[in-house]
Amino acid sequence: MFFGTYTPKLDDKGRLFLPAKFRDELTEGLVVTRGQERCLTVWSLADFSRMTDRLREAPVTNKGTRDYVRMLFAAASQEVPDKQGRISIPPVLREYASLSKDVMVIGAMNRVEIWDPGSWQQYSEDQEQKFSELSDEVFPGI
């Protein structure tokens, strides 16, 4: 499980130090790809494989399925963290998420998300009220 917010930096080669708390679960490898709202999503290989299995069951005759699969897999990059816990973020993904030197890395339960700090700040502000309202919908009675 991934949780928390971290502020590592991209180096000049586009490498990112994964937060130490995330490394054990990702040490065997990971997939980084486009996420929603212009962030990047990092999946463990096991979780990405499970998601791929589910997508294989979706009908390829459905245009939405085809569109989603193309966008998800076209930019996907399989990475293995180096001994220092760094992964490379390919240029196409850095551009997609508007990443420069400063980034926000957040844990999102079964995945990690990488955000441009300004985009994350705006998203967080926009979602604050909805977060309060959604609690009853997501967890009725809590």
Backbone as numpy.savetxt, mean C-alpha at the origin, in Angstrom:
# Nx Ny Nz CAx CAy CAz Cx Cy Cz
-0.14 -8.29 11.30 -0.99 -7.12 11.30 -0.09 -5.87 11.30
-0.45 -4.92 10.46 0.31 -3.68 10.35 -0.50 -2.52 10.93
0.13 -1.72 11.78 -0.53 -0.52 12.27 0.52 0.52 12.65
0.09 1.76 12.75 0.97 2.87 13.08 1.26 3.73 11.86
1.88 4.88 12.14 2.25 5.84 11.11 3.73 6.18 11.28
4.46 6.15 10.17 5.91 6.35 10.19 6.29 7.34 9.10
7.45 7.97 9.26 7.89 9.00 8.32 9.31 8.75 7.82
9.55 7.61 7.16 10.89 7.40 6.59 11.07 8.29 5.36
12.25 8.27 4.81 12.54 9.07 3.61 12.99 8.16 2.48
12.68 8.58 1.26 13.22 7.90 0.09 14.64 8.41 -0.13
15.56 7.51 -0.47 16.91 7.98 -0.79 16.97 8.38 -2.26
18.14 8.81 -2.71 18.29 9.30 -4.09 18.04 8.23 -5.14
18.11 6.96 -4.74 17.88 5.86 -5.68 16.43 5.35 -5.63
15.57 6.04 -4.87 14.18 5.62 -4.78 13.95 4.45 -3.84
14.87 4.26 -2.88 14.72 3.18 -1.92 14.10 3.72 -0.63
13.32 2.87 -0.01 12.61 3.24 1.21 12.98 2.27 2.32
13.31 2.80 3.49 13.51 1.96 4.66 12.14 1.60 5.22
11.83 0.32 5.23 10.58 -0.12 5.84 10.66 0.09 7.35
9.57 0.50 7.97 9.59 0.61 9.43 9.99 -0.73 10.05
10.81 -0.68 11.07 11.33 -1.91 11.69 10.21 -2.85 12.13
9.10 -2.30 12.59 7.98 -3.13 13.06 7.31 -3.91 11.92
7.53 -3.51 10.69 6.91 -4.18 9.55 7.83 -5.21 8.90
9.09 -5.16 9.20 10.07 -5.95 8.45 9.92 -7.45 8.60
9.65 -7.94 9.80 9.57 -9.39 10.00 8.54 -10.03 9.09
7.38 -9.39 8.97 6.32 -9.97 8.15 6.61 -9.86 6.65
7.52 -8.95 6.27 7.81 -8.72 4.86 9.18 -9.22 4.43
9.91 -9.85 5.33 11.29 -10.24 5.05 11.42 -11.23 3.90
10.40 -12.07 3.70 10.46 -13.06 2.63 10.12 -12.47 1.26
9.64 -11.25 1.26 9.29 -10.60 0.01 7.92 -9.95 0.09
7.69 -9.09 -0.87 6.46 -8.31 -0.87 6.16 -7.86 -2.29
4.98 -7.32 -2.45 4.58 -6.71 -3.71 4.13 -5.30 -3.38
4.67 -4.35 -4.11 4.22 -2.96 -3.99 3.54 -2.59 -5.30
2.38 -1.97 -5.21 1.62 -1.61 -6.40 0.73 -0.41 -6.12
-0.01 -0.02 -7.13 -0.95 1.10 -6.97 -1.98 0.76 -5.90
-2.32 1.76 -5.12 -3.43 1.63 -4.19 -4.50 2.63 -4.59
-5.54 2.67 -3.81 -6.58 3.65 -4.08 -6.17 5.01 -3.50
-6.82 6.05 -3.97 -6.56 7.43 -3.52 -5.10 7.86 -3.74
-4.47 7.31 -4.76 -3.11 7.70 -5.16 -2.04 7.41 -4.12
-2.24 6.34 -3.34 -1.17 5.87 -2.47 -0.63 4.59 -3.08
0.43 4.06 -2.50 0.94 2.75 -2.89 0.55 1.74 -1.83
0.32 0.51 -2.25 -0.03 -0.55 -1.32 1.07 -1.60 -1.34
1.48 -2.01 -0.16 2.50 -3.05 0.00 1.81 -4.25 0.64
1.91 -5.38 -0.06 1.33 -6.64 0.41 2.45 -7.64 0.68
2.30 -8.45 1.70 3.21 -9.59 1.84 2.96 -10.49 0.63
3.96 -11.30 0.27 3.76 -12.22 -0.86 2.57 -13.15 -0.62
2.40 -13.60 0.61 1.30 -14.52 0.92 -0.05 -13.85 0.71
-0.20 -12.63 1.20 -1.48 -11.93 1.03 -1.73 -11.56 -0.43
-0.68 -11.17 -1.14 -0.86 -10.84 -2.55 -1.26 -12.09 -3.34
-0.69 -13.21 -2.98 -1.04 -14.47 -3.63 -2.50 -14.83 -3.37
-2.97 -14.66 -2.14 -4.38 -14.92 -1.82 -5.30 -13.99 -2.61
-4.92 -12.72 -2.72 -5.74 -11.78 -3.48 -5.75 -12.18 -4.96
-4.61 -12.59 -5.47 -4.52 -13.03 -6.86 -5.44 -14.22 -7.11
-5.45 -15.17 -6.17 -6.34 -16.33 -6.30 -7.80 -15.90 -6.39
-8.17 -14.93 -5.58 -9.56 -14.44 -5.63 -9.86 -13.74 -6.95
-8.89 -12.98 -7.45 -9.11 -12.30 -8.73 -9.21 -13.28 -9.88
-8.53 -14.41 -9.78 -8.62 -15.45 -10.82 -10.04 -16.00 -10.94
-10.77 -15.96 -9.85 -12.15 -16.45 -9.84 -13.12 -15.46 -10.48
-12.72 -14.20 -10.56 -13.61 -13.18 -11.14 -13.69 -13.38 -12.66
-14.85 -13.16 -13.23 -15.00 -13.39 -14.68 -14.22 -12.36 -15.51
-13.34 -12.85 -16.36 -12.55 -11.97 -17.21 -13.44 -11.29 -18.26
-14.65 -11.79 -18.41 -15.59 -11.16 -19.34 -16.17 -9.87 -18.76
-15.97 -9.65 -17.47 -16.43 -8.43 -16.82 -15.41 -7.32 -17.03
-15.82 -6.21 -17.63 -14.90 -5.11 -17.93 -14.25 -4.55 -16.66
-15.01 -4.42 -15.59 -14.45 -3.92 -14.33 -13.33 -4.80 -13.82
-13.49 -6.09 -13.93 -12.44 -7.02 -13.52 -11.19 -6.81 -14.36
-11.37 -6.75 -15.66 -10.22 -6.56 -16.55 -9.50 -5.25 -16.23
-10.26 -4.18 -16.06 -9.67 -2.87 -15.78 -8.89 -2.89 -14.46
-9.49 -3.46 -13.43 -8.84 -3.52 -12.12 -7.55 -4.34 -12.18
-7.62 -5.52 -12.79 -6.45 -6.39 -12.88 -5.32 -5.70 -13.65
-5.66 -5.06 -14.73 -4.61 -4.36 -15.52 -3.91 -3.30 -14.69
-4.70 -2.46 -14.01 -4.10 -1.38 -13.24 -3.28 -1.91 -12.06
-3.79 -2.94 -11.41 -3.09 -3.49 -10.25 -1.78 -4.16 -10.64
-1.81 -5.01 -11.67 -0.65 -5.81 -12.00 0.36 -5.10 -12.90
-0.08 -4.15 -13.71 0.84 -3.48 -14.64 1.93 -2.73 -13.90
1.60 -2.19 -12.75 2.60 -1.41 -12.00 3.18 -2.17 -10.82
2.76 -3.41 -10.62 3.22 -4.18 -9.46 4.71 -4.50 -9.56
5.37 -4.45 -8.43 6.79 -4.75 -8.36 7.05 -5.67 -7.17
7.63 -6.84 -7.45 7.97 -7.76 -6.38 9.35 -7.36 -5.85
9.44 -7.22 -4.54 10.66 -6.78 -3.89 11.01 -7.69 -2.72
12.28 -7.75 -2.42 12.76 -8.41 -1.21 13.59 -7.37 -0.47
13.23 -7.06 0.78 14.01 -6.06 1.51 15.48 -6.48 1.63
16.37 -5.51 1.47 17.79 -5.82 1.64 18.11 -5.96 3.13
19.36 -6.19 3.46 19.75 -6.44 4.86 19.46 -5.25 5.76
19.35 -4.06 5.17 19.05 -2.87 5.96 17.55 -2.58 6.02
16.73 -3.42 5.38 15.29 -3.24 5.41 14.76 -2.28 4.36
15.56 -2.06 3.30 15.13 -1.14 2.24 14.50 -1.91 1.09
13.53 -1.25 0.46 12.95 -1.75 -0.79 13.04 -0.64 -1.82
13.07 -1.02 -3.08 13.07 -0.04 -4.17 11.63 0.26 -4.57
11.35 1.52 -4.76 10.05 1.95 -5.27 10.29 2.38 -6.72
9.79 1.63 -7.69 10.02 1.97 -9.09 9.51 3.37 -9.44
10.16 4.01 -10.41 9.77 5.37 -10.81 8.28 5.51 -11.16
7.71 4.54 -11.85 6.29 4.64 -12.23 5.40 4.71 -10.99
5.76 4.01 -9.94 4.97 4.06 -8.71 5.22 5.34 -7.92
6.46 5.80 -7.91 6.75 7.07 -7.24 5.96 8.19 -7.90
5.90 8.17 -9.23 5.16 9.19 -9.95 3.66 9.08 -9.67
3.13 7.87 -9.70 1.70 7.65 -9.44 1.27 8.25 -8.10
2.09 8.05 -7.07 1.74 8.50 -5.72 2.34 9.86 -5.38
2.98 10.52 -6.34 3.60 11.84 -6.14 4.61 11.82 -4.99
5.41 10.77 -4.94 6.39 10.65 -3.86 7.68 11.35 -4.21
8.20 12.06 -3.23 9.54 12.65 -3.35 10.35 12.12 -2.18
11.11 12.92 -1.54 11.97 12.44 -0.45 11.16 12.04 0.79
10.25 12.89 1.21 9.46 12.63 2.42 8.24 11.78 2.06
7.97 10.77 2.88 6.80 9.91 2.67 6.17 9.58 4.02
4.93 9.17 3.96 4.21 8.66 5.12 3.97 7.18 4.86
4.29 6.34 5.83 4.05 4.91 5.73 3.09 4.55 6.85
1.95 3.99 6.47 0.95 3.65 7.48 0.63 2.16 7.43
0.36 1.63 8.58 -0.14 0.27 8.65 -1.64 0.29 8.46
-2.15 -0.61 7.66 -3.59 -0.66 7.37 -4.06 -2.11 7.48
-3.91 -2.68 8.65 -4.33 -4.04 8.98 -3.47 -5.08 8.25
-3.89 -5.53 7.07 -3.17 -6.59 6.37 -2.27 -6.06 5.27
-2.07 -4.75 5.21 -1.23 -4.16 4.18 -0.58 -2.90 4.73
0.40 -2.43 3.99 1.08 -1.18 4.31 0.77 -0.21 3.18
0.55 1.05 3.51 0.32 2.05 2.48 1.42 3.11 2.57
1.83 3.59 1.39 2.86 4.62 1.29 2.22 5.84 0.64
2.30 6.97 1.32 1.61 8.19 0.89 2.58 9.37 0.78
2.26 10.26 -0.11 2.84 11.59 -0.09 2.31 12.27 1.18
3.15 12.94 1.98 2.68 13.52 3.23 1.50 14.50 3.08
1.54 15.35 2.06 0.44 16.29 1.86 -0.86 15.58 1.50
-0.76 14.55 0.68 -1.95 13.78 0.31 -2.53 13.06 1.51
-1.65 12.48 2.35 -2.13 11.79 3.55 -2.80 12.78 4.50
-2.21 13.94 4.68 -2.80 14.95 5.57 -4.19 15.34 5.10
-4.33 15.61 3.81 -5.62 15.99 3.25 -6.63 14.85 3.38
-6.21 13.65 3.05 -7.09 12.49 3.17 -7.56 12.33 4.61
-6.65 12.40 5.55 -6.99 12.25 6.97 -8.00 13.29 7.42
-7.77 14.53 7.03 -8.71 15.59 7.40 -10.08 15.35 6.78
-10.10 14.93 5.52 -11.37 14.68 4.83 -12.13 13.51 5.44
-11.43 12.54 6.01 -12.06 11.33 6.52 -12.43 11.39 7.99
-11.98 12.39 8.71 -12.18 12.43 10.16 -13.65 12.31 10.55
-14.52 13.09 9.96 -15.94 13.02 10.30 -16.53 11.68 9.86
-16.17 11.24 8.67 -16.68 9.96 8.18 -16.27 8.81 9.09
-15.05 8.89 9.63 -14.56 7.85 10.53 -15.51 7.69 11.72
-15.92 8.80 12.30 -16.86 8.76 13.42 -18.20 8.17 13.00
-18.66 8.55 11.84 -19.96 8.09 11.36 -19.94 6.62 10.95
-18.81 6.14 10.42 -18.73 4.77 9.93 -18.61 3.73 11.03
-18.24 4.13 12.23 -18.02 3.14 13.27 -19.26 2.27 13.49
-20.45 2.87 13.49 -21.67 2.09 13.67 -21.94 1.18 12.48
-21.59 1.64 11.29 -21.82 0.83 10.09 -20.86 -0.35 10.03
-19.59 -0.11 10.35 -18.58 -1.15 10.26 -18.65 -2.11 11.45
-18.87 -1.56 12.65 -18.97 -2.34 13.88 -20.26 -1.98 14.63
-21.39 -2.49 14.18 -22.67 -2.17 14.85 -22.63 -2.52 16.33
-23.09 -1.61 17.15 -23.19 -1.87 18.58 -21.95 -1.58 19.38
-20.89 -1.16 18.75 -19.65 -0.87 19.51 -19.56 0.62 19.76
